[in-house]
Amino acid sequence: MNRVLVLALMLVATMARADEATVGCDASFARQQGMLPEAIGDTAVVFVTSSKTRAQVAAETRAAARLGLLRYGVLGPVQATVEQEQQIKLAGLRAANLGAASE
């Protein structure tokens, strides 16, 4: 999921600076490689299934924010350490266990 998001952000950043011919070639290549969804008119159709619940995603996001890993605006992303990634994953697992226990 993170790789797809990073790829999409990189593609958008590239497209913002590229001319129309380059954008057309890049988009065509990405679509052929399966990196972009097929478009219907001006709307792209994407079907996404997630193995995580909203509670897990929210808990992981709060953990990342607590660790200072979230940035907004023009600042680039912060690379989490292995320990930070483990803390984020554990926060999501705790949320999943709480959700399963309440059901």
C-alpha positions as CSV (number, residue, x, y, z in Angstrom):
1,M,0.0,0.0,0.0
2,N,2.8,2.4,0.9
3,R,4.6,1.6,-2.3
4,V,1.5,2.3,-4.4
5,L,1.0,5.6,-2.5
6,V,4.6,6.6,-3.0
7,L,4.5,5.7,-6.7
8,A,1.3,7.7,-7.2
9,L,2.8,10.7,-5.4
10,M,5.9,10.5,-7.5
11,L,3.9,10.2,-10.7
12,V,1.8,13.2,-9.7
13,A,4.9,15.2,-8.9
14,T,6.5,14.2,-12.2
15,M,3.3,15.0,-14.1
16,A,3.1,18.5,-12.5
17,R,6.5,19.4,-14.0
18,A,6.4,17.6,-17.3
19,D,5.1,18.8,-20.6
20,E,2.0,17.2,-22.2
21,A,3.9,14.8,-24.5
22,T,5.9,13.5,-21.6
23,V,2.9,13.1,-19.4
24,G,1.1,11.2,-22.1
25,C,4.0,8.8,-22.6
26,D,4.5,8.3,-18.8
27,A,0.9,7.7,-18.2
28,S,0.6,5.2,-21.1
29,F,3.7,3.3,-19.9
30,A,2.4,3.2,-16.3
31,R,-1.0,2.0,-17.5
32,Q,0.6,-0.7,-19.6
33,Q,2.7,-1.9,-16.7
34,G,-0.4,-2.1,-14.5
35,M,0.7,0.8,-12.3
36,L,-2.4,3.0,-13.1
37,P,-6.0,2.0,-13.3
38,E,-7.9,2.0,-16.5
39,A,-9.8,5.2,-16.9
40,I,-13.5,5.6,-17.8
41,G,-13.9,9.0,-19.3
42,D,-12.1,11.5,-17.0
43,T,-12.7,9.3,-13.9
44,A,-10.3,6.5,-12.9
45,V,-11.9,3.4,-11.4
46,V,-10.0,1.8,-8.6
47,F,-11.2,-1.2,-6.5
48,V,-9.3,-1.4,-3.2
49,T,-9.6,-4.0,-0.6
50,S,-7.9,-3.6,2.8
51,S,-6.9,-6.1,5.3
52,K,-7.0,-3.5,8.0
53,T,-10.0,-2.0,9.8
54,R,-10.5,1.8,10.3
55,A,-9.5,1.4,13.9
56,Q,-6.2,-0.1,12.9
57,V,-5.4,2.6,10.4
58,A,-6.4,5.3,12.9
59,A,-4.2,3.8,15.6
60,E,-1.2,3.4,13.3
61,T,-1.7,7.0,12.1
62,R,-1.8,8.3,15.7
63,A,1.3,6.3,16.5
64,A,3.2,7.7,13.5
65,A,2.1,11.2,14.5
66,R,3.2,10.7,18.1
67,L,6.6,9.6,16.8
68,G,6.9,12.7,14.6
69,L,6.8,10.9,11.3
70,L,3.9,12.8,9.7
71,R,4.6,15.9,7.8
72,Y,2.4,18.1,5.7
73,G,2.9,20.5,2.8
74,V,6.2,20.6,0.9
75,L,8.3,18.8,3.5
76,G,9.4,15.4,2.4
77,P,8.4,12.1,4.2
78,V,10.3,11.0,7.2
79,Q,11.8,7.4,7.1
80,A,10.8,5.5,10.2
81,T,13.4,3.4,12.0
82,V,12.8,-0.4,12.5
83,E,11.8,0.3,16.1
84,Q,9.3,3.0,15.1
85,E,7.8,0.7,12.4
86,Q,7.4,-2.0,15.1
87,Q,5.7,0.5,17.4
88,I,3.3,1.6,14.7
89,K,2.5,-2.1,13.8
90,L,1.9,-2.9,17.5
91,A,-0.5,0.0,17.8
92,G,-2.5,-1.4,14.9
93,L,-2.5,-4.9,16.3
94,R,-3.7,-3.6,19.7
95,A,-6.6,-1.8,17.9
96,A,-7.4,-5.0,16.0
97,N,-7.4,-7.0,19.2
98,L,-9.6,-4.5,21.0
99,G,-12.1,-4.5,18.0
100,A,-12.2,-8.3,18.0
101,A,-12.7,-8.5,21.7
102,S,-15.7,-6.0,21.6
103,E,-17.5,-8.0,18.8
